Amino acid sequence: MFKGTYRLRIDAKGRVPIPAVFRRLLGDAGQVVVTQLDQCLAVYPPSEWARLEGQLAALPAFNKQVKALTRLLASRAADCEIDVQGRVLLPPALRAAAGLDRDAVVVGVLNRFEVWSPEGWESFVRDSERLLDDVSLDIQWPLPPATPSGPVEPTPGTLPTGSDPQAKPNG
């Protein structure tokens, strides 16, 4: 899985170096699929892109939102070769759409990595950090520990479920 944040330079030809740890994850792929996603470029290994295509193909083909999503992702996608120095040439139209010039922030996002302009990344982080403070999301983080299967024994000092501390003993 791709993870981490790397600040890199895009050369005059529009090539960005792929971090060494990401190249190891890509293995012998030799190419990646690049598409515009939000305000950045998403870079997928061929196997992940094929999985994404399969997921899109499994969705209802005549649904308006599915058609729009499929059109946008596929029309913006480009097969890009990784050169012998571990760089990928980002197509000019995609670089322009993501606001990429000389500097880039490359971010691992599990099944893909993304290439952001430094300003776009900083804006995203600022906006997203507010989400972590939003209690209305109803997401527990960190995740609670896994509970064992089977009946749960009450811990000392707690009442079993359904117990009423005000109930009088039968007798």
Secondary structure, DSSP 8 states (H G I E B T S, - for coil): -B--EEEEE--TTSEEE--HHHHHHHTT--EEEEEEETTEEEEE-HHHHHHHHHHHHHS-TT-HHHHHHHHHHHHT-EEEEB-TTSEEE--HHHHHHTT-SSEEEEEEEBTEEEEE-HHHHHHHHHHHHHHHH-GGG---SS------SS-----TTS--TT--TT-----
